Amino acid sequence: MTRLGHWQVWRALLVGIVIWGAGGCGYRLTGQNSYLLKNVKTVYVEPFLSRSRDVGIDKELTSALRSEFYRRGQLKLVDQAEQADVILSGLVRSLESQVASVSRQDEVLEYEAVMTLDVTLRRREPNEVLWRAANTRLTQLYAGSRAAVVTTSSEFRTGTFNTSDVRRLTDIQLTEMQSQAAREQLMDRFARDLHQRIVEGF
């Protein structure tokens, strides 16, 4: 188990965020060129399926994707598959947390949330798969104790916590709240990135 100093922990966190933004966390859309999206005006987001033990994540991820398409507006989001030029569907395989780093005293400093899923985009008529990404793996680090929270960081200042929250909460409460925040961040980032890749033709 790797033992990292505080500066190394937060350096690793920042690197993880940059890697995700560059598509380096296993997110790979294989296959086709942008000409396949010619004349595509409407999209239907099919309710995602789930094999995860995390109850409700399929519904939340579906909602995040629909909200992103609706808010962006480049493709019209429709309510019925029969109205769509393309249909987006997927399967959440798992959402797990694992220890990412510990202190010299074996105190958990950070956990890593890992979401694994499959995504498919297909044209309705003619019925053909435009691309498919299987076993896509997305990760997000989050604090496992108050000792790992850097209240002066830009990420902390733009988040939902403040310094008084960190002082008030126990490590267990903080970790639970951070875990939920990481879960939401994973879904939001996935929705934004997937929407961008679709409208840009991969």
Kinemage of the C-alpha trace (Angstrom):
@kinemage 1
@onewidth
@group {chain A} dominant
@subgroup {mainchain}
@vectorlist {calphas} color= white
{ca met a 1} P 0.000 0.000 0.000
{ca thr a 2} L 1.601 3.301 -1.042
{ca arg a 3} L 2.401 5.846 1.621
{ca leu a 4} L 2.257 9.388 0.301
{ca gly a 5} L 2.969 12.713 1.950
{ca his a 6} L 0.232 15.350 1.849
{ca trp a 7} L 1.749 17.186 -1.094
{ca gln a 8} L 2.067 13.936 -3.014
{ca val a 9} L -1.556 13.063 -2.277
{ca trp a 10} L -2.859 16.309 -3.686
{ca arg a 11} L -0.452 16.175 -6.596
{ca ala a 12} L -1.898 12.749 -7.407
{ca leu a 13} L -5.418 14.172 -7.155
{ca leu a 14} L -4.654 16.963 -9.594
{ca val a 15} L -2.942 14.566 -11.992
{ca gly a 16} L -6.008 12.302 -11.873
{ca ile a 17} L -8.281 15.190 -12.804
{ca val a 18} L -6.027 16.227 -15.698
{ca ile a 19} L -5.802 12.664 -16.981
{ca trp a 20} L -9.595 12.319 -16.969
{ca gly a 21} L -9.972 15.575 -18.850
{ca ala a 22} L -7.619 14.216 -21.499
{ca gly a 23} L -9.591 10.979 -21.768
{ca gly a 24} L -6.865 8.910 -20.153
{ca cys a 25} L -8.882 7.023 -17.523
{ca gly a 26} L -9.992 4.255 -19.841
{ca tyr a 27} L -12.632 6.250 -21.669
{ca arg a 28} L -12.336 5.160 -25.273
{ca leu a 29} L -14.952 5.539 -27.966
{ca thr a 30} L -13.977 3.249 -30.776
{ca gly a 31} L -14.933 3.094 -34.344
{ca gln a 32} L -16.502 5.656 -36.505
{ca asn a 33} L -15.959 9.016 -38.122
{ca ser a 34} L -18.040 12.150 -37.832
{ca tyr a 35} L -19.792 11.597 -41.179
{ca leu a 36} L -21.955 9.022 -39.419
{ca leu a 37} L -23.609 11.840 -37.492
{ca lys a 38} L -24.667 13.662 -40.637
{ca asn a 39} L -28.369 14.539 -40.507
{ca val a 40} L -28.599 13.569 -36.841
{ca lys a 41} L -30.830 16.084 -35.097
{ca thr a 42} L -32.504 14.200 -32.257
{ca val a 43} L -31.326 11.860 -29.504
{ca tyr a 44} L -33.093 9.573 -27.063
{ca val a 45} L -31.330 8.566 -23.847
{ca glu a 46} L -32.549 5.100 -23.010
{ca pro a 47} L -32.780 4.316 -19.282
{ca phe a 48} L -29.425 2.861 -18.283
{ca leu a 49} L -29.287 -0.597 -16.741
{ca ser a 50} L -27.262 -1.468 -13.657
{ca arg a 51} L -25.409 -4.395 -12.178
{ca ser a 52} L -23.999 -2.203 -9.440
{ca arg a 53} L -24.817 -2.663 -5.766
{ca asp a 54} L -25.220 1.121 -5.627
{ca val a 55} L -29.012 1.433 -5.698
{ca gly a 56} L -30.339 4.113 -8.030
{ca ile a 57} L -27.123 4.940 -9.859
{ca asp a 58} L -28.640 3.871 -13.197
{ca lys a 59} L -31.500 6.340 -12.808
{ca glu a 60} L -29.191 9.136 -11.657
{ca leu a 61} L -26.799 8.611 -14.549
{ca thr a 62} L -29.672 8.572 -17.047
{ca ser a 63} L -30.967 11.807 -15.528
{ca ala a 64} L -27.515 13.425 -15.690
{ca leu a 65} L -27.185 12.561 -19.381
{ca arg a 66} L -30.665 13.789 -20.240
{ca ser a 67} L -30.057 17.037 -18.366
{ca glu a 68} L -26.794 17.583 -20.220
{ca phe a 69} L -28.370 17.096 -23.659
{ca tyr a 70} L -31.331 19.268 -22.747
{ca arg a 71} L -29.145 22.043 -21.342
{ca arg a 72} L -26.659 22.082 -24.227
{ca gly a 73} L -29.239 21.891 -26.987
{ca gln a 74} L -27.005 20.948 -29.944
{ca leu a 75} L -29.049 17.781 -30.336
{ca lys a 76} L -32.738 17.826 -29.471
{ca leu a 77} L -33.566 15.484 -26.607
{ca val a 78} L -36.760 13.520 -27.306
{ca asp a 79} L -38.986 11.497 -24.993
{ca gln a 80} L -39.597 8.501 -27.237
{ca ala a 81} L -37.141 6.230 -29.045
{ca glu a 82} L -39.389 6.369 -32.136
{ca gln a 83} L -38.736 10.131 -32.406
{ca ala a 84} L -34.954 9.871 -32.312
{ca asp a 85} L -32.297 9.755 -35.006
{ca val a 86} L -29.873 8.139 -32.538
{ca ile a 87} L -30.355 6.240 -29.292
{ca leu a 88} L -27.889 6.297 -26.406
{ca ser a 89} L -27.925 3.352 -24.012
{ca gly a 90} L -25.656 1.885 -21.384
{ca leu a 91} L -24.989 -0.442 -18.483
{ca val a 92} L -23.405 0.487 -15.151
{ca arg a 93} L -21.286 -2.515 -14.246
{ca ser a 94} L -20.031 -1.337 -10.874
{ca leu a 95} L -19.277 1.588 -8.594
{ca glu a 96} L -16.711 0.765 -5.950
{ca ser a 97} L -14.424 2.604 -3.543
{ca gln a 98} L -10.909 1.535 -2.671
{ca val a 99} L -8.091 2.933 -0.541
{ca ala a 100} L -5.869 5.211 -2.612
{ca ser a 101} L -3.341 6.421 -0.025
{ca val a 102} L -2.540 6.188 3.667
{ca ser a 103} L -0.430 8.164 6.122
{ca arg a 104} L 2.646 6.901 7.917
{ca gln a 105} L 0.331 5.992 10.767
{ca asp a 106} L -1.791 3.873 8.391
{ca glu a 107} L -4.607 6.393 8.483
{ca val a 108} L -6.584 6.425 5.235
{ca leu a 109} L -6.021 9.780 3.541
{ca glu a 110} L -7.888 9.175 0.324
{ca tyr a 111} L -10.255 6.792 -1.348
{ca glu a 112} L -10.747 6.297 -5.058
{ca ala a 113} L -14.252 5.915 -6.474
{ca val a 114} L -14.229 3.708 -9.579
{ca met a 115} L -17.216 3.459 -11.909
{ca thr a 116} L -17.206 0.910 -14.737
{ca leu a 117} L -19.820 0.984 -17.489
{ca asp a 118} L -20.671 0.196 -21.114
{ca val a 119} L -22.071 2.781 -23.529
{ca thr a 120} L -23.605 2.338 -26.990
{ca leu a 121} L -24.774 4.868 -29.556
{ca arg a 122} L -26.867 3.478 -32.371
{ca arg a 123} L -28.778 4.924 -35.276
{ca arg a 124} L -32.475 4.070 -35.221
{ca glu a 125} L -33.008 3.837 -39.002
{ca pro a 126} L -31.230 2.000 -40.417
{ca asn a 127} L -30.574 0.122 -37.185
{ca glu a 128} L -26.796 0.219 -36.795
{ca val a 129} L -24.299 0.695 -34.005
{ca leu a 130} L -22.303 3.885 -34.538
{ca trp a 131} L -19.920 3.121 -31.691
{ca arg a 132} L -19.626 1.171 -28.516
{ca ala a 133} L -17.361 1.602 -25.490
{ca ala a 134} L -17.139 -1.443 -23.223
{ca asn a 135} L -15.761 -1.595 -19.682
{ca thr a 136} L -15.198 2.143 -19.565
{ca arg a 137} L -13.491 2.984 -16.277
{ca leu a 138} L -13.820 6.387 -14.606
{ca thr a 139} L -12.129 7.377 -11.364
{ca gln a 140} L -12.421 10.144 -8.781
{ca leu a 141} L -10.350 10.626 -5.634
{ca tyr a 142} L -11.916 11.920 -2.423
{ca ala a 143} L -10.751 12.643 1.121
{ca gly a 144} L -10.775 9.885 3.705
{ca ser a 145} L -10.010 12.127 6.667
{ca arg a 146} L -9.841 15.766 7.654
{ca ala a 147} L -6.052 15.547 7.455
{ca ala a 148} L -6.337 15.079 3.689
{ca val a 149} L -8.489 18.155 3.084
{ca val a 150} L -6.578 21.177 1.797
{ca thr a 151} L -8.948 24.069 2.505
{ca thr a 152} L -6.792 26.516 0.510
{ca ser a 153} L -7.048 24.526 -2.725
{ca ser a 154} L -9.131 25.852 -5.609
{ca glu a 155} L -11.073 22.566 -5.736
{ca phe a 156} L -12.114 22.961 -2.091
{ca arg a 157} L -13.084 26.620 -2.534
{ca thr a 158} L -15.357 25.797 -5.483
{ca gly a 159} L -16.962 22.799 -3.769
{ca thr a 160} L -19.921 22.509 -1.421
{ca phe a 161} L -17.878 22.329 1.772
{ca asn a 162} L -16.419 25.148 3.829
{ca thr a 163} L -13.771 25.234 6.542
{ca ser a 164} L -16.327 25.125 9.364
{ca asp a 165} L -17.836 21.964 7.848
{ca val a 166} L -14.453 20.248 7.960
{ca arg a 167} L -13.949 21.194 11.612
{ca arg a 168} L -17.483 20.180 12.589
{ca leu a 169} L -17.711 16.787 10.893
{ca thr a 170} L -16.133 13.578 12.111
{ca asp a 171} L -13.850 11.722 9.705
{ca ile a 172} L -16.623 9.191 9.037
{ca gln a 173} L -19.187 11.900 8.275
{ca leu a 174} L -16.719 13.771 6.079
{ca thr a 175} L -15.834 10.615 4.150
{ca glu a 176} L -19.498 9.778 3.563
{ca met a 177} L -20.203 13.279 2.246
{ca gln a 178} L -17.063 13.242 0.114
{ca ser a 179} L -18.040 9.826 -1.263
{ca gln a 180} L -21.442 11.139 -2.330
{ca ala a 181} L -19.845 14.222 -3.883
{ca ala a 182} L -17.350 12.044 -5.794
{ca arg a 183} L -20.215 9.894 -7.082
{ca glu a 184} L -22.043 12.961 -8.382
{ca gln a 185} L -18.862 14.368 -9.919
{ca leu a 186} L -18.239 11.109 -11.765
{ca met a 187} L -21.694 11.168 -13.324
{ca asp a 188} L -21.605 14.873 -14.196
{ca arg a 189} L -18.173 14.645 -15.824
{ca phe a 190} L -19.180 11.536 -17.725
{ca ala a 191} L -22.307 13.273 -19.047
{ca arg a 192} L -20.363 16.370 -20.126
{ca asp a 193} L -17.599 14.417 -21.823
{ca leu a 194} L -19.936 12.018 -23.597
{ca his a 195} L -22.117 14.860 -24.881
{ca gln a 196} L -19.066 16.695 -26.199
{ca arg a 197} L -17.728 13.622 -27.984
{ca ile a 198} L -21.065 12.987 -29.646
{ca val a 199} L -21.653 16.530 -30.919
{ca glu a 200} L -18.044 16.781 -32.113
{ca gly a 201} L -18.306 13.496 -33.994
{ca phe a 202} L -15.995 11.618 -31.602
